[in-house]
Amino acid sequence: MFEWMAWTTPVAVFFSCIVLMLMGMTVWELKSPTELRRGFLPLETTRGDRLFIGLLSAAYVNLIFVGISGKLVGWLGLQSEPSIWISFVASMGLVVLIMRRG
């Protein structure tokens, strides 16, 4: 069923984090309904809006990293491609930033 996808450990951790965030947000929303607020994003958002924007941003960060990781070897003179964990940490940091300040 899932043969088409390259299920490496970082990919599995990434998707597990998304599932845990969605479950956590559901419980949080049921216990404490959200209100619109304005942060650095150019619109008023709820927690769910910020999570959606953060997850989209995280996906783009990972895709960009995968796209340029081969070129980074040549540009920076590395022995091998950089670890995908770098983009995972960066993307989760971006989600946290958007959730707290967005």
Backbone as a ProteinNet text record, in pm:
[ID]
protein_1_A
[PRIMARY]
MFEWMAWTTPVAVFFSCIVLMLMGMTVWELKSPTELRRGFLPLETTRGDRLFIGLLSAAYVNLIFVGISGKLVGWLGLQSEPSIWISFVASMGLVVLIMRRG
[TERTIARY]
80.6	0	85.1	192	276.5	410.7	418.5	545.3	594.1	501.5	535.8	614.4	614.2	680.4	807.8	908.4	1034.8	1021.5	979.9	957.1	1087.8	1157.7	1278.1	1239	1330.8	1302	1262.6	1335.4	1293.8	1153.4	1117.1	983.5	877.8	901.8	806.2	793	903.7	899	822.8	847	779.3	628.1	581.6	438.2	379.8	456.6	409.6	389.9	481.1	467.4	342.1	312.6	192.1	67.9	62.8	-53	-67.3	43.9	38.5	-6.4	39.4	-4	-153.5	-205	-348.5	-431	-386.6	-458.5	-453.2	-336.4	-321.5	-406	-409.8	-490.2	-638.3	-682.3	-823.1	-861.2	-778.8	-805.1	-801.2	-702.1	-686.9	-809.6	-856.3	-972.6	-1099.4	-1113.7	-1230.8	-1229	-1111.3	-1099.9	-1102	-1048.2	-1037.6	-1056.8	-1180.5	-1203.7	-1118.9	-1074.7	-983.6	-1058.7	-987.6	-1039.4	-941.6	-990.6	-904.3	-801.5	-679.6	-576.6	-484.3	-411.6	-322.7	-179.5	-92.6	49.4	127.1	239.6	316.6	257.3	167.1	99.7	4	-15.1	-94	-245.3	-292.3	-435	-463	-588.3	-626.9	-643.5	-587.4	-588.2	-630.6	-678	-704.1	-586.6	-586.4	-479.1	-477.1	-594.9	-602.4	-547.4	-576.6	-521.6	-369.5	-316.7	-170.8	-106.7	-173.2	-120.1	-117	-223.9	-228.9	-119.3	-105.5	-0.9	137.1	154.3	282.7	316.5	216.4	241.5	273.1	203.1	237.3	380	415.7	551.1	654.8	625.5	718.5	737.7	630.5	641.8	729.4	710.9	792.6	939.2	966.2	1105.4	1170.3	1099.8	1155	1173.7	1078.1	1091.5	1207.8	1222.2	1333.3	1466.1	1474.2	1598.6	1633.6	1535	1560.4	1605	1544.5	1580.3	1721.2	1769	1901.3	2011.1	1976.6	2079.7	2189.6	2154.1	2256.8	2349.3	2294.1	2374.6	2461.3	2415.1	2494.3	2627.7	2629.8	2754.4	2859.8	2821	2915	2946.4	2843.7	2863.3	2951	2931.4	3003.9	3119.1	3138.1	3247	3231	3109.6	3083.5	3119	3142.7	3173.3	3048.3	2933.4	2806.7	2693.2	2574.6	2459.7	2430.8	2387.9	2355.5	2235.6	2229.4	2123.8	1987.6	1886.3	1749.8	1699.3	1766.2	1726.4	1742.4	1832.6	1850.6	1721.4	1662.8	1538.3	1422.1	1424.4	1319.2	1320.4	1437.1	1448.8	1410.7	1456.9	1423.4	1273.3	1210.9	1068	984.4	1022.2	948	968.6	1086.5	1109.5	1022.1	1005.1	918.7	772.8	728.4	591.4	572.8	668.2	659	654.8	738.2	738.9	603.9	548.5	420	308.7	311.7	207.8	212.8	331.1	344	331.1	392.3	398.7	313.5	269.2	194.6	58
-120.2	0	126.9	127.5	245.6	227.4	133.1	106.8	225.2	310.4	421.4	530.3	530.4	637.4	585.9	670.4	635.2	657.5	553.2	565.2	549.3	659.4	660.3	705.3	695.1	737.1	885.1	977	1118.2	1142.1	1073	1089.2	1040	926.4	871.7	962.9	1017.8	1109.4	1236.3	1288.8	1409.6	1389.3	1281	1256.3	1222.3	1156.6	1129.5	1259.6	1354.3	1484.9	1556.8	1548.2	1611.5	1550.1	1418.1	1350.7	1390.8	1393.4	1432.3	1577.3	1666.7	1805.8	1818.3	1746.2	1752.2	1698.7	1591	1536.7	1634.2	1691	1787.7	1912.1	1960.7	2079.5	2051	1930.8	1895	1898.2	1838.5	1838.2	1980.8	2059.3	2197.7	2281.2	2262.8	2338.1	2299.5	2172.5	2129.6	2184.5	2192.3	2240.7	2393.1	2460.1	2606.3	2660	2694.8	2747.1	2871	2882.2	2988.6	3113.3	3225.5	3352.6	3405.7	3491.1	3551.6	3641.8	3639.9	3732.5	3767.2	3875.7	3924.6	3916.7	3857.3	3849.4	3908.4	3848	3900.2	3860.3	3763.7	3728.2	3840.7	3866.6	3983.2	3961.5	3876.1	3852	3802.8	3815.9	3762.6	3612.2	3538.3	3392.4	3328.2	3205.5	3121.2	3024.4	2945.7	2845.3	2748.5	2706.2	2612.9	2672.6	2800.7	2868.9	2871.1	2906.6	2913.1	2775.5	2671.3	2536.2	2498.6	2527.6	2495.8	2570.7	2700.5	2779.7	2726.3	2690.5	2636.3	2503.2	2414.6	2284.2	2299.7	2390.9	2416.7	2469.8	2562	2617.6	2509.6	2421.6	2313	2220.4	2190.3	2104.2	2170.3	2300	2369.9	2375.6	2395.6	2396.1	2261.2	2151.9	2018.9	1994	2034.1	2015.3	2096.5	2219.7	2303.4	2241.5	2192.6	2131.4	2007.9	1923.9	1804.4	1845.8	1952.3	1998.5	2054.1	2121.6	2183.3	2105.1	1997.1	1925.5	1870.2	1826	1778.6	1890.3	2007.5	2122	2175.2	2158.3	2202.9	2129.7	2005.7	1928.9	2001.1	2044.4	2115.4	2255.4	2327.9	2466.4	2476.4	2385.8	2393.1	2294	2213.2	2116.4	2007.7	1961.2	1858	1719.8	1625.7	1487.5	1414.6	1443.4	1379.9	1480.3	1440.3	1529.6	1553.2	1675	1702.8	1620.4	1597.1	1514.3	1582.6	1503.2	1554.6	1602.5	1560.5	1605.5	1756.9	1815.5	1961.3	2030.3	1983.7	2046.5	2014.1	1897.2	1862	1958.6	1981.5	2071.7	2214.1	2257.6	2392.2	2406.9	2306.1	2315.9	2312.7	2231.8	2230.3	2361.4	2419.5	2551.6	2657.9	2648.6	2741.8	2725.5	2601.7	2578	2639.2	2619.9	2677.1	2830.2	2889.9	3036.4	3086.8	3023	3065.6	3045.9	2935.7	2911.6	3013.7	3051.2	3143.2	3289.4	3328.8	3471.6	3512	3411.9	3440.8	3487.4
0	0	0	81.2	90.3	19.4	-74.7	-143.1	-225.2	-269.7	-357.5	-286.4	-152.7	-79.5	-13.4	-10.9	52.9	203.1	276	419.4	494.1	508.7	590.6	731.1	823.1	960.2	968	902.9	909.9	854.3	747	688.8	786.7	847.9	944.8	1066.6	1114.9	1229.2	1191	1071.4	1024.6	1023.5	962.8	955.5	1092.2	1177.4	1313.8	1390.8	1372.3	1437.8	1389.6	1260.9	1207.3	1270.5	1278.5	1338.7	1485.4	1559.5	1700.2	1716.6	1627.3	1633.8	1608.7	1510.9	1481.4	1597.7	1658.6	1774.3	1891.9	1916.3	2024.2	2002.9	1879.2	1848.9	1865.9	1832.7	1850.5	1997.8	2082	2225.9	2280.9	2239.2	2284.9	2246.5	2124.7	2075.8	2152.4	2186.1	2261.7	2404.2	2465	2602.7	2611	2509.6	2511.3	2369.3	2333.3	2197.2	2169.3	2047	2008.1	1963.8	1965.7	1915.3	1811.9	1724.3	1623.4	1690.7	1638.9	1685.6	1570.7	1588.5	1484.2	1534.9	1452.4	1482.1	1365.5	1330.6	1218.2	1083.4	1081.5	956.8	918.3	789	747.7	754.5	844.5	859.5	1000.2	1042.2	1171.6	1159.4	1255.4	1245.5	1376.4	1364.6	1481	1494.7	1601.1	1616.8	1499.5	1455.2	1343.1	1214.8	1191.5	1073.3	1078.8	1195.9	1210.4	1195.9	1246.4	1229.3	1081.6	1010	867	790.9	816.5	750.8	788.9	916.2	961.7	896.7	882.5	819.9	670.7	604	463.3	451.4	539.2	537.5	565.8	661	693.6	574.3	504.1	386.5	279.8	258.9	159.1	200.2	328.6	375.2	345.6	374.3	348	198.9	117.5	-28	-84.2	-39.4	-86.5	-45.7	78.8	125.8	43.2	17.6	-64	-203.9	-256.2	-389.9	-401.4	-296.8	-306.2	-235.1	-165.4	-88.5	-178.3	-298.1	-390.2	-435.5	-455.7	-497.6	-383.9	-259.6	-144.5	-136.2	-181.8	-181.4	-264.7	-383.9	-469.9	-421.5	-377.1	-333.2	-210.3	-115	11.6	20.9	-83.2	-83.4	22.3	42	142.3	89	180.1	142.3	93.4	156.4	119.3	138.6	96.9	112.6	260.3	295.2	435.9	482.5	610.7	669.7	657.1	629.7	619.6	755.6	862.4	996.2	1010.2	933.7	937.4	894.6	786	739.9	832.7	895.1	990.5	1108.7	1165.5	1280.1	1238.9	1120.5	1072.6	1049.6	991.2	962.2	1090.1	1188.3	1314.1	1390.5	1379.8	1439.4	1375.1	1243.8	1172.6	1215.7	1233.9	1281.6	1419.8	1508.9	1644.1	1637	1553.4	1537.4	1488	1387.4	1332.9	1435.6	1508.6	1608.2	1722.8	1764	1878.6	1841.1	1728.4	1693.8	1574.2	1496.1	1373.4	1404.6
[MASK]
++++++++++++++++++++++++++++++++++++++++++++++++++++++++++++++++++++++++++++++++++++++++++++++++++++++

